[in-house]
Structures are given as C-alpha cells and as structure tokens.
Amino acid sequence: MTDNDSPLQHCLDLAYRYLGYRPRSEAEVRHYLRRRRFSGEIIARTIAELKGQNLIDDLAFAEFWKNNRLSFKPRSSRLIQKELRDKGVAGEIINAVTQGIDDEENAYKLGRRRMSSLARRDYPDFQRRLTNYLGYRGFGYEVIRKTVARLWEEKG
C-alpha cells in the first residue's frame, strides 16, 4: 500500500473536498468524517493536519458565517448565535463574534428592503406582514415594534 492509498490520505482528500465548498467548523468536519466511517484516530490526525494548515479555524469560520449572514441573509444576533451553536462552534467564540451586532439597525435595513411590497398596505396589514417577516428572521418583539413604527412613520 502506498502512502497515497492510506486511510489518512483518503480522509484528508475527502476533508479537502468538503472544505472546498465553503469554510466549515471543526465539528462539521468531524461529523462529516464520522459519517464516512473513519476511525477516531484517523479523524483526529486529519483534524490536526487541517488545523496545522489553517484550513480549520472556528473563530475565522464564525466571523465568515456572521458576515455572510449579515450581508446576504440578514438575521438577528440571536438567530446567528443559534446557527453557530448548531454548527458546533464554542460559546465563547460565538459571544465574541456576535457581540457587536446591532439588531435594530439590521431589522431596519431588512424592513426597508421590504417596503416596496408593503407600500400600498393599510397599517394592520403592514404591521402583520412586517412583524411576521422580521420575526421569522429571529428579531425580538421590542426590536420589531420599533422597526414597524419607524418604517410606518417614514412611509407616511
């Protein structure tokens, strides 16, 4: 058996391919390799090798995830925190990364994008639709209430 045919090399090759689509957390890579039925030892060596090459870094991944979410699919800080927890990122990293997120400003920007489809609505319909839209994206009641009032005032 050559070195290229070793289980470690096969595991690394699969991990490289998996990381080629987007950055991943360490827990995501571990889970993927476990599903592929590699031994714990091979997975640990693979993770160590990937960390040594800076291909796995949970802090960088969490920053990427937060920036991606805020740019393309805005969410509340609470929902971003939940997504990062689901990806297996440590709590202290999550808190550090999401600390500066301004939910009120993000809800306002998101609501502004929605204004063209809500422009001709009366207040109860406007409020219901915008509340549901922002609530689905994880914003709390107080933030939603302020955003709806601000946008209704601007609309008028």
C-alpha positions as CSV (number, residue, x, y, z in Angstrom):
1,M,0.0,0.0,0.0
2,T,1.5,3.4,-1.0
3,D,1.2,6.5,1.1
4,N,-1.4,7.9,-1.3
5,D,-3.6,4.9,-0.6
6,S,-3.5,5.2,3.2
7,P,-6.7,5.8,5.2
8,L,-5.2,9.0,6.5
9,Q,-4.6,10.3,3.0
10,H,-8.1,9.2,1.8
11,C,-9.6,11.0,4.9
12,L,-7.6,14.2,4.1
13,D,-8.6,14.1,0.5
14,L,-12.3,13.9,1.5
15,A,-11.8,16.7,4.0
16,Y,-10.1,18.9,1.4
17,R,-13.0,18.4,-0.9
18,Y,-15.6,19.1,1.8
19,L,-13.8,22.3,2.8
20,G,-13.6,23.4,-0.9
21,Y,-17.3,24.4,-1.0
22,R,-17.2,26.8,2.0
23,P,-15.4,27.2,5.3
24,R,-16.5,24.7,8.0
25,S,-16.3,24.4,11.7
26,E,-14.2,21.7,13.3
27,A,-17.4,20.0,14.5
28,E,-18.9,19.9,10.9
29,V,-15.7,18.3,9.5
30,R,-15.6,15.8,12.4
31,H,-19.3,14.9,11.8
32,Y,-18.7,14.5,8.0
33,L,-15.7,12.2,8.5
34,R,-17.6,10.1,11.1
35,R,-20.4,9.7,8.6
36,R,-17.8,8.4,6.1
37,R,-16.9,5.8,8.8
38,F,-13.3,6.7,9.5
39,S,-11.8,5.7,12.9
40,G,-11.5,8.3,15.7
41,E,-7.7,8.2,15.4
42,I,-7.7,8.9,11.7
43,I,-10.2,11.7,12.2
44,A,-8.1,13.3,15.0
45,R,-4.9,13.1,12.9
46,T,-6.8,14.6,9.9
47,I,-8.2,17.5,12.1
48,A,-4.8,18.2,13.5
49,E,-3.3,18.3,10.0
50,L,-6.1,20.6,8.8
51,K,-5.6,22.9,11.8
52,G,-1.9,23.0,11.1
53,Q,-2.6,24.2,7.6
54,N,-5.1,26.8,8.9
55,L,-8.0,25.2,7.0
56,I,-10.0,24.7,10.2
57,D,-10.3,27.7,12.5
58,D,-13.6,28.1,14.4
59,L,-13.1,31.8,15.1
60,A,-12.5,32.5,11.4
61,F,-15.4,30.3,10.5
62,A,-17.7,32.2,12.9
63,E,-16.6,35.5,11.5
64,F,-17.3,34.3,8.0
65,W,-20.7,33.0,8.9
66,K,-21.7,36.2,10.7
67,N,-20.5,38.4,7.9
68,N,-22.2,36.2,5.3
69,R,-25.5,36.3,7.2
70,L,-25.4,40.0,7.7
71,S,-24.6,40.7,4.1
72,F,-26.8,38.2,2.2
73,K,-29.4,36.7,4.5
74,P,-29.8,39.1,7.5
75,R,-30.7,37.6,10.8
76,S,-30.8,38.7,14.3
77,S,-27.8,38.2,16.6
78,R,-29.8,35.6,18.5
79,L,-30.5,33.5,15.3
80,I,-26.9,33.8,14.2
81,Q,-25.8,32.5,17.6
82,K,-28.2,29.6,17.3
83,E,-26.9,28.7,13.8
84,L,-23.3,28.8,15.1
85,R,-24.2,26.6,18.1
86,D,-25.8,24.2,15.6
87,K,-22.5,24.2,13.6
88,G,-20.6,23.2,16.8
89,V,-18.8,26.5,17.5
90,A,-17.8,27.1,21.1
91,G,-19.9,29.5,23.2
92,E,-17.1,31.9,23.9
93,I,-16.3,32.2,20.2
94,I,-20.0,32.8,19.4
95,N,-20.2,35.5,22.1
96,A,-17.1,37.3,20.9
97,V,-18.2,37.2,17.2
98,T,-21.8,38.3,17.7
99,Q,-21.1,40.9,20.4
100,G,-21.2,44.0,18.1
101,I,-24.3,43.1,16.0
102,D,-26.9,45.9,16.1
103,D,-30.3,44.2,15.8
104,E,-32.2,47.4,15.5
105,E,-30.2,48.6,12.6
106,N,-30.3,45.2,10.8
107,A,-34.1,44.9,11.3
108,Y,-34.5,48.4,9.9
109,K,-32.3,47.6,6.8
110,L,-34.3,44.4,6.3
111,G,-37.6,46.2,6.6
112,R,-36.5,48.9,4.2
113,R,-35.9,46.2,1.6
114,R,-39.4,45.0,2.1
115,M,-41.1,48.4,1.8
116,S,-41.8,48.3,-1.9
117,S,-44.1,45.2,-1.4
118,L,-45.7,46.8,1.6
119,A,-46.2,50.4,0.3
120,R,-49.9,50.2,-0.5
121,R,-51.0,48.3,2.6
122,D,-53.0,49.7,5.4
123,Y,-51.5,49.8,8.9
124,P,-52.8,46.5,10.3
125,D,-51.8,44.6,7.2
126,F,-48.4,46.4,7.0
127,Q,-47.8,45.7,10.7
128,R,-48.8,42.0,10.4
129,R,-46.7,41.3,7.4
130,L,-43.6,43.1,8.5
131,T,-43.8,41.6,12.0
132,N,-44.0,38.1,10.6
133,Y,-41.2,38.8,8.2
134,L,-38.8,40.2,10.9
135,G,-39.9,37.6,13.4
136,Y,-39.1,34.8,11.0
137,R,-35.5,36.2,10.9
138,G,-35.2,36.0,14.7
139,F,-35.7,39.6,15.8
140,G,-37.3,40.1,19.2
141,Y,-40.7,41.8,19.8
142,E,-39.3,45.1,21.0
143,V,-37.0,45.5,18.0
144,I,-39.8,44.6,15.6
145,R,-42.2,47.0,17.3
146,K,-39.7,49.9,17.0
147,T,-38.9,49.0,13.4
148,V,-42.5,48.8,12.3
149,A,-43.3,52.1,13.9
150,R,-40.2,53.8,12.3
151,L,-40.9,52.4,8.8
152,W,-44.7,53.3,9.0
153,E,-43.7,56.8,10.0
154,E,-41.3,57.1,7.1
155,K,-43.9,55.7,4.7
156,G,-46.4,58.3,5.8
